[in-house]
Amino acid sequence: MRVAARASAAGGDDGCPELDCVRALLPADVIADAAQRSARLGAGADRVLIAAGTLSEDAYVRAFCVALGVAFEPLDDAQRAQCPLDDERLIEAAAAGLMPLATDGDISLVVAPRGVAARRLSCAIRKNPSLAPRFRCTSAGRLNNFVLRHASTTLGTRATVALGRRWPTLSAAPPRWRMNLPSFAAMALPGLAAFALAPEAVSLVIEIALAALFLAWLGLRLTGATVKCQTDKTSSDLSGDDLPVYTVIAALYREAASVDGLLRAIEKLDYPPENLDVIVAVEADDAETRAALAARTTRMPVTVIPVPPLGPRTKPKALNVALPFARGTFTVIYDAEDRPEPNQLLLALQAFRAGGNKLACVQARLCIDNDADSWLAQLFTAEYAGQFDVFLPGLAAFDLPLPLGGSSNHFYTAILREVGGWDPYNVTEDADLGMRLARFGYRTGVIDSTTYEEAPARLGPWLRQRTRWFKGWMQTWLVHMRRPFRLWRDLGPSGFFTFQLIVGGNVLAALVHPLFMAGLMYVAAQGVPPWRGDGAGFAILATIYGATAAVGYLTSAFLGWLGLLRRGLLSNSWVLLLTPLHWLLLSLAAWRALYQLLVAPYAWEKTEHGLARTSRRVAGMARPLVALERHLTALKNAGELPELAPRSVAKTMARTMAPPKTGRRDVSHERRAHAR
């Protein structure tokens, strides 16, 4: 108890009693800085010290327990029977940081201090010391390990079946077709009867209807071109004490090589590390990625959650496993290769505060970073520019349902849980979740912050990725069309037709395109459709085939061009000449997806990351250094550059190459400087 005595004697008047347990262990200036930053952020001073790396959470909690006379609970040998909660409540205890535990015949409350919990507990026990025996303290990591050790099966089962049990018609879980059969039969039987009576007329009507649907799909995609491009700026009103806890979740599988880059990108986010809750979900048998995470030291605590081997091995299931551990008011999803702009969390928070209580999600803009790797990567760049810089902002401006991108989605955590999280059986969980949010009456917005991503540069990986995307869009359309009249009521007329065009139309356009092109080539070569010997309807069919092809190519090229213009990447616009080839590749992926939907609906063809050979973003950061080097060389050749000692040169280069400050204060660095 000597530490407690010294802490009491040195007790400060900084309003941070949670620091008393370490006042005798750390330099006074470190304590003072932690107290000041705590007041500025509204977080506990203990979180400041832990986030700065001044001491580990385990070390702090042990000192805290000694100072208050509270037992430290390691939980290493605690048995499942000691916790009276059922598995569902035990899982929720991880995010709450509270868990009852039976020890020596009494029930104690185990606390893993979060936020200002250490301060409140310290004040409560000092006012009433008799409360001390009722509490036991532990670290968040130890509490999480206890939950994972004893409730992993329930956690995996819940992540797999919760959505299907709660809303069976909103999940792609098996059985897949039973609930769709009545709807499909009601739509198909009248058409089959009409075709039997008048096959030529029905064929012509179908062709005209498909062309009209295709043109409507293109027209919807052009809505973004009518919306003025806006540039969001971070508001100066976002001060430290206004910033809530923000959860960052990444689901990784066989991504050991990407761990360092991802964590560096998260560390660069302009957000207090004390208010960041970083969770990485990794498959339980992925020892290599888990080892890479364990070996990487970070500026903020990272919670690693092993994903139980239950149900489908998909990204949405891994995200569902991580979601119960999320402590943030808001949650963002990143992929292994993502490099978000530092201001992204602040812009998302600003959008949420201005958007009202029906704004459930905001989508950041995705941009390809390795466009110089190949012509295929450049096509990807143009396509993403049209999608995220033109099309999605247009849909958001008109309050229409958005098909989310698979990354950089920012959610209200409570709403995300309310709608059931992600569908673990849908291989494009992002598009499905965007539609489900709209069906529950929520809106999705788009923010002007970019996340840079890596695109497949070779045809094989590109085709596998696009196959998975098309298969997921097919799953999404089938799931939400199980009850079309209910979908109409949920989304309204405009939302219903938007869903049909951006989900169903996207797939149908890719499937039908090669058939239209084959018909166009046959008509051009023969002058008569193959199924009409008398040539009837030739002019109509020729017009349909020619118009849809021309308008389709021109529209896609225009959207890509406009997106590249808004991105400042018009040097890549030459690749839009390959639009016809791109469409044929998309059709190949769509037909491959249709086959997989029938034989392997839940197979997840993983996209390998870390293969990029170039980075436009890194090259852009290097240009000023190259220009500086050339300028210094010119000065030296002109005899205008004074000679510097080698040690001075080294110090100058070290300052030049140091990472930019993000407004955080590194308390551990100050402690080392004080020690010197």
C-alpha positions in Angstrom: 0.0 0.0 0.0 3.1 2.3 -0.2 2.0 3.4 -3.7 -1.4 4.4 -2.3 0.2 6.5 0.4 2.5 8.3 -2.0 -0.4 8.9 -4.4 -2.5 10.3 -1.5 0.3 12.6 -0.5 0.9 13.8 -4.0 -2.8 14.0 -4.9 -3.3 16.8 -7.4 -6.1 19.3 -7.8 -6.3 18.7 -11.5 -9.7 17.1 -11.3 -8.3 13.7 -12.3 -8.4 11.4 -9.3 -7.7 8.5 -11.7 -4.2 9.8 -12.0 -3.5 9.5 -8.2 -2.4 5.9 -8.6 0.5 6.8 -10.9 1.5 10.2 -9.8 4.5 8.7 -7.9 5.4 6.6 -10.9 5.5 9.2 -13.7 7.1 12.6 -14.2 5.0 15.6 -13.1 4.9 17.1 -16.5 3.5 13.9 -18.0 0.8 13.8 -15.4 0.0 17.5 -16.0 -0.2 17.0 -19.8 -2.4 14.0 -19.4 -4.8 15.9 -17.1 -5.0 18.9 -19.6 -5.6 16.6 -22.5 -8.2 14.7 -20.5 -10.1 18.0 -19.8 -9.9 19.0 -23.5 -11.2 15.6 -24.8 -13.7 14.7 -22.1 -11.9 11.3 -21.7 -10.4 9.8 -18.7 -6.7 10.8 -18.1 -6.0 7.1 -17.8 -7.1 6.7 -21.4 -4.7 9.4 -22.4 -1.7 7.7 -20.8 -2.7 4.3 -22.3 -3.3 5.7 -25.8 0.1 7.5 -25.7 1.9 4.3 -24.8 3.1 5.7 -21.5 2.0 2.6 -19.8 0.0 -0.5 -20.7 -3.7 -0.9 -19.8 -2.8 -3.9 -17.6 -0.1 -1.9 -15.7 -2.5 1.0 -15.1 -5.3 -1.2 -13.9 -3.0 -3.0 -11.5 -1.8 0.3 -10.0 -5.4 1.6 -9.9 -6.5 -1.4 -7.9 -3.6 -1.1 -5.4 -4.3 2.6 -4.8 -8.1 2.0 -4.2 -7.8 -1.2 -2.3 -9.8 -3.0 -5.0 -8.9 -6.5 -6.1 -7.4 -7.0 -9.6 -9.2 -9.8 -11.5 -7.0 -11.5 -14.1 -9.8 -13.8 -15.2 -7.2 -16.3 -16.4 -8.6 -19.1 -14.1 -12.2 -17.9 -13.9 -14.7 -20.5 -14.8 -17.8 -20.0 -16.9 -20.0 -21.0 -14.0 -18.8 -18.0 -12.0 -20.6 -15.6 -14.3 -24.4 -15.7 -13.9 -25.1 -14.2 -17.3 -26.2 -16.3 -20.2 -24.0 -16.3 -23.3 -26.0 -13.5 -25.0 -25.6 -11.1 -22.1 -22.0 -12.2 -21.6 -21.2 -11.1 -25.2 -22.8 -7.7 -24.5 -20.8 -7.4 -21.3 -17.6 -7.0 -23.5 -18.7 -3.7 -25.0 -20.2 -2.5 -21.7 -17.0 -3.3 -19.8 -19.0 -4.7 -16.9 -19.5 -8.3 -15.8 -20.8 -9.9 -12.6 -18.5 -12.6 -11.2 -19.0 -15.0 -8.2 -15.9 -15.1 -6.0 -15.8 -16.7 -2.6 -19.5 -17.0 -2.5 -20.2 -13.3 -3.2 -21.1 -11.6 -6.5 -18.6 -8.8 -7.4 -18.8 -6.5 -10.4 -15.8 -6.8 -12.7 -15.0 -3.5 -14.3 -12.8 -2.9 -17.3 -12.5 1.0 -17.1 -13.5 2.8 -20.3 -14.1 6.5 -20.9 -14.2 8.2 -17.5 -15.2 5.0 -15.6 -11.9 5.0 -13.6 -12.6 8.5 -12.4 -16.1 7.7 -11.4 -15.2 4.5 -9.6 -12.3 6.3 -7.8 -14.6 9.1 -6.6 -17.3 6.6 -5.5 -14.9 4.4 -3.5 -13.2 7.4 -1.8 -16.5 8.7 -0.7 -17.6 5.3 0.5 -14.7 2.9 1.1 -17.1 0.1 2.0 -17.9 -0.2 -1.8 -14.4 -1.4 -2.6 -15.1 -5.2 -1.9 -18.0 -5.1 -4.3 -15.8 -4.3 -7.3 -12.9 -6.0 -9.1 -11.0 -4.4 -11.9 -9.5 -5.9 -15.1 -8.3 -4.8 -18.5 -10.5 -4.7 -21.6 -8.3 -7.3 -23.2 -8.7 -9.8 -20.3 -12.5 -9.3 -20.3 -12.6 -9.8 -24.0 -10.6 -13.0 -23.7 -12.9 -14.3 -21.0 -15.9 -13.7 -23.3 -14.3 -15.3 -26.3 -13.1 -18.2 -24.3 -16.5 -19.1 -22.9 -19.0 -17.7 -25.5 -17.2 -18.2 -28.8 -19.7 -20.8 -30.1 -22.7 -18.6 -29.2 -20.9 -15.6 -30.8 -20.3 -17.5 -34.0 -23.9 -18.8 -34.1 -25.3 -15.4 -33.4 -23.2 -13.8 -36.2 -24.5 -16.5 -38.6 -28.2 -16.9 -37.9 -29.4 -13.8 -36.0 -30.6 -11.9 -39.0 -32.3 -15.0 -40.5 -34.1 -15.8 -37.2 -35.3 -12.3 -36.7 -36.3 -11.5 -40.3 -36.3 -14.7 -42.4 -37.3 -12.9 -45.6 -34.4 -10.4 -45.4 -31.7 -13.0 -45.3 -30.0 -15.0 -48.2 -29.6 -18.0 -45.8 -30.8 -21.3 -47.1 -33.3 -22.4 -48.2 -32.9 -19.8 -50.9 -35.7 -20.3 -53.4 -38.7 -21.4 -51.4 -39.9 -17.9 -50.5 -39.3 -16.5 -54.1 -41.4 -19.2 -55.9 -44.9 -17.6 -55.4 -43.7 -14.2 -56.6 -41.9 -15.6 -59.6 -44.8 -17.8 -60.6 -47.2 -14.9 -60.4 -45.0 -12.9 -62.7 -44.0 -15.6 -65.1 -47.3 -17.5 -65.8 -49.1 -14.6 -67.6 -46.0 -14.1 -69.8 -45.8 -17.7 -70.7 -49.4 -17.9 -71.6 -49.1 -14.8 -73.9 -46.0 -16.2 -75.5 -47.8 -19.4 -76.4 -50.6 -17.4 -78.1 -48.5 -14.9 -80.0 -44.8 -15.7 -79.9 -43.6 -13.1 -82.4 -45.5 -10.2 -80.9 -44.4 -11.1 -77.3 -40.8 -11.5 -78.4 -40.9 -8.0 -79.9 -42.5 -6.6 -76.8 -39.9 -8.2 -74.6 -37.1 -6.8 -76.7 -38.6 -3.3 -76.5 -39.2 -3.7 -72.7 -35.6 -4.8 -72.1 -34.3 -1.9 -74.1 -36.5 0.6 -72.2 -35.4 -0.9 -68.9 -31.8 -0.6 -70.0 -32.2 3.0 -71.0 -33.9 3.8 -67.8 -31.0 2.3 -65.9 -28.6 4.5 -67.9 -30.8 7.5 -67.2 -30.8 6.9 -63.4 -27.0 6.6 -63.6 -26.9 10.1 -65.2 -28.7 11.7 -62.2 -25.3 12.4 -60.6 -24.3 14.6 -63.5 -27.1 17.0 -62.5 -25.8 17.4 -59.0 -23.2 20.1 -58.3 -20.0 18.7 -57.0 -19.5 19.9 -53.4 -16.4 20.0 -51.3 -16.9 19.5 -47.6 -14.6 21.1 -45.1 -14.1 20.1 -41.5 -16.0 22.4 -39.2 -14.0 24.4 -36.6 -16.9 23.6 -34.2 -15.7 20.0 -33.8 -13.6 20.5 -30.7 -12.0 17.7 -28.6 -14.8 17.4 -26.0 -17.4 17.1 -28.8 -15.8 13.9 -30.2 -17.5 10.6 -29.2 -15.9 7.2 -29.2 -15.6 6.0 -32.8 -15.2 2.3 -33.6 -13.1 1.2 -36.5 -13.7 -2.4 -37.7 -11.6 -4.3 -40.2 -12.2 -7.9 -41.2 -9.0 -9.6 -42.4 -8.2 -13.0 -43.8 -4.8 -14.0 -45.1 -3.7 -10.3 -44.9 -0.5 -10.5 -42.9 1.3 -8.3 -45.5 -1.4 -5.6 -45.3 -1.5 -5.3 -41.5 1.2 -2.6 -41.1 -0.2 -0.4 -43.9 -3.7 -0.6 -42.5 -2.7 0.2 -39.0 -0.5 3.1 -40.2 -3.5 4.5 -42.1 -5.7 4.3 -38.9 -3.0 5.9 -36.8 -3.0 8.9 -39.3 -6.7 9.5 -38.8 -7.2 13.0 -37.4 -9.1 11.8 -34.4 -7.9 11.5 -30.7 -6.6 7.9 -30.2 -8.2 8.0 -26.7 -11.6 8.1 -28.5 -10.8 5.4 -31.1 -12.0 1.8 -30.6 -10.1 -0.3 -33.2 -11.3 -3.8 -33.7 -9.7 -6.3 -36.1 -11.7 -9.5 -36.8 -9.4 -12.4 -38.0 -10.4 -16.0 -38.9 -9.4 -18.2 -36.0 -7.2 -20.4 -38.1 -5.4 -17.5 -39.8 -2.2 -17.7 -37.6 -0.1 -15.6 -39.9 -2.3 -12.5 -39.8 -2.8 -12.8 -36.1 1.0 -13.1 -35.6 1.5 -9.9 -37.7 -1.1 -8.1 -35.5 0.6 -9.3 -32.3 4.0 -8.1 -33.6 2.8 -4.6 -34.5 2.9 -1.9 -31.9 0.4 0.8 -32.3 -0.4 4.3 -30.9 -3.8 3.1 -29.7 -5.1 -0.2 -28.3 -6.3 -2.7 -30.9 -8.7 -5.4 -30.1 -8.2 -8.6 -32.1 -11.2 -10.9 -32.3 -10.8 -14.4 -33.6 -13.8 -15.4 -35.8 -15.2 -18.8 -34.8 -15.2 -21.4 -37.7 -19.0 -21.6 -37.8 -21.3 -20.9 -40.8 -20.0 -19.4 -44.1 -16.5 -18.0 -44.2 -17.5 -14.5 -45.4 -16.6 -10.9 -44.5 -20.1 -10.1 -43.3 -20.0 -12.9 -40.8 -16.7 -11.7 -39.5 -18.1 -8.2 -39.2 -21.1 -9.6 -37.2 -18.7 -11.3 -34.8 -16.9 -7.9 -34.2 -20.0 -5.8 -33.9 -20.9 -6.8 -30.3 -17.5 -5.6 -29.1 -18.0 -2.1 -30.6 -18.1 0.6 -28.0 -18.3 3.6 -30.3 -21.4 5.8 -31.0 -20.3 5.5 -34.6 -18.7 2.6 -36.5 -16.7 2.6 -39.7 -15.7 -0.4 -41.8 -12.3 -0.5 -43.6 -10.7 -3.2 -45.8 -7.1 -4.4 -45.5 -5.9 -2.2 -48.4 -7.7 1.0 -47.5 -5.9 4.3 -47.0 -8.6 6.8 -45.8 -7.9 10.5 -45.8 -7.1 11.7 -42.3 -10.2 14.0 -42.0 -12.7 11.2 -42.8 -14.0 10.5 -39.3 -14.4 14.2 -38.6 -16.3 14.8 -41.9 -18.5 11.8 -41.2 -19.3 13.1 -37.7 -20.1 16.5 -39.1 -22.5 14.9 -41.6 -24.2 12.9 -38.9 -24.8 16.0 -36.8 -26.2 17.9 -39.7 -28.3 15.1 -41.1 -30.9 14.5 -38.5 -31.9 11.3 -36.7 -32.9 9.4 -39.9 -29.3 9.6 -41.4 -28.0 6.1 -40.5 -25.0 5.9 -42.7 -22.6 8.0 -44.8 -20.4 6.6 -47.5 -17.0 8.0 -48.2 -15.7 8.1 -51.8 -13.5 5.3 -53.0 -10.7 5.9 -55.4 -8.2 3.5 -57.1 -4.6 4.3 -56.2 -2.7 1.9 -58.4 -4.2 3.0 -61.8 -0.7 2.9 -63.4 -0.4 -0.9 -62.9 -2.4 -1.8 -66.0 -5.1 -0.8 -68.4 -7.6 -2.9 -66.3 -6.7 -0.8 -63.2 -7.3 2.3 -65.2 -10.7 1.1 -66.3 -11.4 0.4 -62.6 -10.3 3.9 -61.8 -12.7 5.5 -64.3 -15.5 3.2 -63.2 -15.0 4.1 -59.5 -14.8 7.8 -60.3 -18.1 7.6 -62.1 -19.7 5.5 -59.3 -18.5 7.4 -56.2 -17.9 10.9 -57.5 -21.0 11.1 -59.8 -23.6 8.4 -59.4 -23.8 7.9 -55.6 -23.8 11.6 -54.8 -26.7 12.0 -57.2 -28.7 9.3 -55.5 -28.0 10.8 -52.1 -29.0 14.2 -53.2 -32.4 12.9 -54.2 -32.8 10.8 -51.0 -32.9 7.5 -53.0 -31.6 4.2 -51.7 -27.9 3.7 -52.0 -26.0 0.5 -52.7 -23.1 0.9 -50.3 -19.5 0.3 -51.3 -17.9 -2.5 -49.3 -15.6 -0.1 -47.4 -15.6 3.3 -45.7 -19.2 3.0 -44.6 -19.8 5.0 -41.4 -22.8 4.0 -39.3 -24.7 5.0 -36.2 -23.8 1.9 -34.2 -27.2 1.6 -32.5 -29.0 1.7 -35.9 -26.6 -0.8 -37.4 -27.5 -3.2 -34.6 -31.2 -2.3 -34.9 -31.4 -3.4 -38.5 -29.6 -6.7 -37.8 -26.0 -5.9 -38.9 -24.8 -7.7 -42.1 -26.2 -10.7 -43.8 -23.5 -13.4 -43.5 -24.8 -15.3 -46.5 -24.8 -12.3 -48.9 -21.4 -12.0 -50.7 -22.1 -8.3 -51.4 -23.3 -7.4 -47.9 -22.8 -3.7 -48.6 -25.5 -3.4 -51.3 -27.9 -5.5 -49.2 -27.4 -3.5 -46.1 -27.9 -0.2 -48.0 -31.3 -1.4 -49.2 -32.2 -2.8 -45.8 -31.5 0.6 -44.1 -33.8 2.2 -46.7 -36.5 -0.3 -46.0 -36.3 0.5 -42.3 -36.9 4.2 -43.1 -33.3 5.5 -42.8 -31.2 7.6 -45.2 -27.7 7.2 -46.5 -25.4 10.1 -47.4 -22.1 10.6 -49.2 -19.2 12.6 -47.8 -16.4 14.3 -49.6 -13.6 12.3 -48.2 -11.7 9.7 -50.1 -10.4 6.3 -49.2 -7.7 5.0 -51.6 -7.9 1.4 -52.6 -6.0 -1.2 -54.6 -7.6 -2.6 -57.8 -6.8 -6.0 -59.3 -4.4 -5.3 -62.2 -4.8 -8.7 -63.8 -7.8 -10.3 -65.5 -8.0 -13.4 -63.2 -8.3 -11.6 -59.9 -10.6 -8.9 -61.5 -12.9 -11.6 -62.9 -13.2 -13.4 -59.6 -13.9 -10.2 -57.7 -16.6 -9.1 -60.3 -18.2 -12.5 -60.2 -18.6 -12.2 -56.5 -20.1 -8.8 -56.8 -22.6 -9.8 -59.5 -23.5 -12.9 -57.5 -24.2 -10.7 -54.4 -26.3 -8.3 -56.4 -28.4 -11.3 -57.6 -28.7 -12.5 -54.0 -29.8 -9.0 -52.9 -32.4 -8.7 -55.7 -33.8 -12.2 -54.9 -34.0 -11.5 -51.2 -35.8 -8.2 -51.4 -38.1 -9.3 -54.1 -39.5 -12.2 -52.0 -42.4 -9.8 -51.1 -42.5 -7.2 -53.9 -45.6 -5.5 -52.5 -44.0 -5.2 -49.1 -40.9 -3.8 -50.8 -43.1 -1.2 -52.6 -44.6 -0.1 -49.2 -41.2 0.0 -47.5 -39.4 2.0 -50.2 -42.2 3.9 -51.9 -42.5 4.1 -55.7 -39.3 6.1 -56.3 -37.3 3.8 -54.0 -38.8 0.7 -55.5 -37.9 1.6 -59.0 -34.5 2.8 -57.9 -33.9 -0.6 -56.4 -35.0 -2.4 -59.6 -32.7 -0.3 -61.7 -29.5 -0.2 -59.6 -29.6 -3.8 -58.4 -31.7 -5.7 -60.8 -30.9 -3.5 -63.8 -27.2 -3.7 -63.1 -27.3 -7.5 -63.3 -29.8 -7.6 -66.2 -27.8 -5.2 -68.3 -24.6 -7.3 -68.0 -26.5 -10.5 -68.7 -28.4 -9.2 -71.7 -25.6 -7.1 -73.3 -23.9 -10.0 -75.2 -27.3 -11.2 -76.5 -28.1 -7.7 -77.8 -24.7 -7.4 -79.4 -25.1 -10.8 -81.0 -28.5 -9.7 -82.3 -27.1 -6.4 -83.6 -24.3 -8.2 -85.4 -26.7 -10.7 -87.0 -29.1 -8.0 -88.1 -26.2 -6.0 -89.6 -24.8 -9.1 -91.4 -28.1 -10.8 -92.5 -30.6 -8.0 -92.6 -33.2 -10.2 -90.9 -33.6 -11.5 -87.3 -32.9 -15.2 -87.1 -36.3 -16.1 -85.7 -38.4 -14.3 -88.4 -38.1 -15.6 -91.8 -40.1 -12.7 -93.4 -37.9 -10.0 -91.9 -40.8 -8.3 -90.1 -39.8 -5.8 -87.5 -36.3 -5.4 -89.0 -36.3 -1.6 -88.7 -37.5 -1.7 -85.1 -35.0 -4.3 -84.0 -32.1 -2.6 -85.8 -33.0 0.7 -84.0 -33.3 -1.0 -80.6 -30.0 -2.8 -80.9 -28.1 0.1 -82.3 -29.5 2.7 -79.9 -29.0 0.7 -76.8 -25.4 -0.1 -77.7 -24.6 3.4 -78.6 -26.4 5.1 -75.7 -25.0 2.5 -73.3 -21.4 3.0 -74.3 -21.6 6.8 -74.5 -23.3 7.0 -71.1 -20.8 4.9 -69.3 -17.9 6.7 -71.0 -19.5 10.1 -70.0 -19.9 9.1 -66.4 -16.3 7.8 -66.2 -15.1 11.0 -67.9 -17.0 13.3 -65.6 -15.8 11.3 -62.6 -12.2 11.5 -63.8 -12.7 15.3 -64.4 -13.9 15.8 -60.8 -10.9 13.7 -59.6 -8.4 15.6 -61.7 -7.4 12.3 -63.4 -8.3 13.1 -67.0 -5.0 11.7 -68.2 -6.6 8.3 -67.7 -9.6 9.1 -69.9 -8.1 7.4 -72.9 -9.1 4.1 -71.3 -12.7 4.9 -71.9 -12.2 4.0 -75.5 -12.1 0.4 -74.2 -15.7 0.7 -72.8 -17.1 -2.0 -75.3 -14.4 -4.4 -74.1 -15.2 -3.5 -70.5 -18.8 -4.3 -71.0 -18.0 -7.7 -72.5 -15.8 -8.5 -69.5 -18.6 -7.5 -67.2 -21.0 -9.8 -69.1 -18.6 -12.6 -68.7 -18.5 -12.0 -64.9 -22.3 -11.8 -64.7 -22.8 -15.1 -66.5 -20.1 -16.7 -64.3 -21.9 -15.3 -61.3 -25.3 -16.8 -62.4 -23.7 -20.2 -62.7 -22.1 -19.8 -59.2 -25.4 -18.7 -57.8 -26.9 -22.0 -58.7 -24.0 -24.3 -57.7 -22.0 -22.4 -55.0 -24.1 -19.4 -53.8 -22.0 -18.7 -50.7 -18.5 -19.3 -52.0 -16.4 -16.2 -51.3 -13.7 -15.7 -54.0 -11.2 -13.6 -52.0 -9.4 -10.7 -53.6 -5.7 -10.7 -52.9 -4.2 -7.4 -51.7 -0.7 -6.0 -51.4 0.0 -6.7 -55.1 0.0 -3.1 -56.4 3.2 -2.1 -58.1 2.5 1.7 -58.2 0.7 4.2 -55.9 -0.4 7.6 -57.2 -0.8 8.8 -53.6 2.7 7.9 -52.6 4.1 9.4 -55.8 2.3 12.6 -55.1 3.8 12.8 -51.7 7.3 12.2 -53.1 7.2 14.9 -55.7 7.8 17.8 -53.3 10.8 16.0 -51.9 12.2 15.4 -55.4 11.7 19.1 -56.2 13.4 20.1 -53.0 16.4 17.8 -53.9 16.7 19.4 -57.3 16.5 22.8 -55.9 19.2 22.1 -53.3 21.4 20.5 -56.0 21.0 23.6 -58.2 22.0 25.8 -55.2 25.0 23.6 -54.5 26.2 23.7 -58.1 25.8 27.5 -58.1 27.9 27.7 -54.9 25.0 29.3 -52.9 24.4 26.4 -50.5 26.4 26.5 -47.2 28.1 23.4 -46.2 26.4 21.5 -43.3 28.0 19.1 -40.9 26.9 15.5 -41.4 25.1 15.5 -38.1 23.1 18.6 -39.0 22.2 17.1 -42.4 20.9 14.0 -40.6 18.8 16.1 -38.2 17.4 18.2 -41.1 16.4 15.2 -43.1 14.8 13.6 -40.0 12.6 16.7 -39.5 11.8 16.7 -43.2 10.7 13.1 -43.3 8.7 13.2 -40.0 5.0 12.4 -40.3 2.7 15.4 -40.1 1.1 16.3 -36.8 -2.5 15.5 -36.4 -3.3 17.5 -33.3 -2.5 14.7 -30.9 0.1 15.0 -28.2 2.5 12.1 -27.7 2.8 11.8 -24.0 5.3 8.9 -24.1 7.7 11.1 -26.2 7.5 13.8 -23.6 8.2 11.4 -20.8 11.3 10.2 -22.6 12.5 13.7 -23.2 12.0 14.5 -19.5 14.0 11.4 -18.5 16.9 12.6 -20.7 
